[in-house]
Amino acid sequence: HTVVWHSQTGGWFFQGADGQPATREVVMERLHKHITTVVGRYKGKVLGWDVVNESINDNGDGTTENLRTSSWYRAIGPDVLTMAFKWAHEADPDALLSLNDYN
């Protein structure tokens, strides 16, 4: 199951109450709550999680410089990967965690 995927996250996730782009802190708080809720709810029941899906540019080599400029990247920066894996591990330390990509 994928937890963080740019193409499957509603635009509201990245907006503030005023309709303007949400701050980095607000998006991080929402992401933390989302990961903790989903992964924590199924702790011990799901063997593994695709924590982040399709974060590397098409034909990228997997380095930070080749991260897809997604809504996640624009709101948080490259730390989104580190934080997503950290929070998923905290929510279920025994689950297998992976980054899913292609090319």
C-alpha positions as CSV (number, residue, x, y, z in Angstrom):
1,H,0.0,0.0,0.0
2,T,1.3,3.5,-0.9
3,V,1.3,6.1,1.8
4,V,2.7,9.2,0.1
5,W,2.1,9.6,-3.6
6,H,1.9,13.0,-5.3
7,S,-0.7,12.0,-7.9
8,Q,-3.0,10.7,-5.2
9,T,-3.0,13.6,-2.8
10,G,-5.7,16.2,-3.0
11,G,-4.8,19.8,-3.6
12,W,-6.4,20.8,-0.3
13,F,-3.6,19.1,1.5
14,F,-1.2,21.8,0.4
15,Q,-3.5,24.8,1.0
16,G,-4.0,26.9,4.0
17,A,-7.5,27.9,5.3
18,D,-7.2,31.1,3.3
19,G,-6.7,29.2,0.0
20,Q,-3.1,30.2,-0.2
21,P,-0.2,27.6,-0.2
22,A,0.1,26.1,3.3
23,T,3.4,26.7,5.1
24,R,6.0,23.9,5.3
25,E,5.1,23.4,8.9
26,V,1.4,22.9,8.2
27,V,2.1,20.4,5.4
28,M,4.6,18.5,7.6
29,E,2.0,18.4,10.4
30,R,-0.6,17.0,8.0
31,L,1.8,14.5,6.6
32,H,2.8,13.3,10.0
33,K,-0.8,12.9,11.0
34,H,-1.6,11.0,7.8
35,I,1.3,8.6,8.1
36,T,0.8,8.0,11.8
37,T,-3.0,7.4,11.3
38,V,-2.7,5.1,8.3
39,V,0.4,3.1,9.3
40,G,-0.5,3.1,13.0
41,R,-4.0,1.8,12.4
42,Y,-2.7,-1.3,10.6
43,K,0.4,-1.8,12.8
44,G,1.2,-5.5,12.9
45,K,-1.4,-6.3,10.2
46,V,0.4,-5.0,7.1
47,L,3.8,-6.6,6.3
48,G,5.2,-3.7,4.3
49,W,4.4,-0.2,3.0
50,D,5.4,1.7,-0.1
51,V,6.1,4.7,2.0
52,V,6.8,7.1,-0.9
53,N,5.8,6.4,-4.5
54,E,7.3,7.9,-7.7
55,S,9.5,10.5,-6.1
56,I,12.3,10.4,-8.7
57,N,12.1,12.2,-12.0
58,D,11.6,10.1,-15.1
59,N,15.0,8.8,-16.1
60,G,16.6,10.2,-12.9
61,D,19.4,8.4,-11.1
62,G,17.9,8.5,-7.6
63,T,20.0,11.4,-6.3
64,T,18.5,14.3,-4.4
65,E,19.0,16.5,-7.4
66,N,16.7,14.2,-9.4
67,L,13.7,14.3,-7.2
68,R,10.4,15.0,-8.9
69,T,9.2,18.5,-8.3
70,S,5.9,17.4,-6.9
71,S,3.6,19.1,-4.6
72,W,5.3,17.3,-1.7
73,Y,8.8,18.5,-2.9
74,R,7.6,22.1,-3.3
75,A,5.9,22.2,0.1
76,I,8.6,20.4,2.2
77,G,11.7,19.9,0.1
78,P,13.9,16.8,-0.1
79,D,13.3,16.2,3.6
80,V,9.9,14.7,2.7
81,L,11.5,11.4,2.0
82,T,13.4,11.2,5.3
83,M,10.5,12.4,7.4
84,A,8.0,10.0,5.7
85,F,10.2,7.0,6.4
86,K,11.0,8.1,9.9
87,W,7.3,8.6,10.8
88,A,6.3,5.3,9.1
89,H,8.9,3.4,11.1
90,E,7.8,5.1,14.3
91,A,4.2,4.1,13.6
92,D,5.1,0.5,12.9
93,P,8.7,-0.4,13.7
94,D,8.4,-4.0,12.4
95,A,6.9,-3.2,9.0
96,L,9.1,-3.4,5.8
97,L,9.3,0.1,4.3
98,S,10.1,0.8,0.7
99,L,10.4,3.5,-1.9
100,N,8.5,2.6,-5.1
101,D,9.6,4.0,-8.4
102,Y,10.1,3.0,-12.0
103,N,12.7,3.6,-14.8
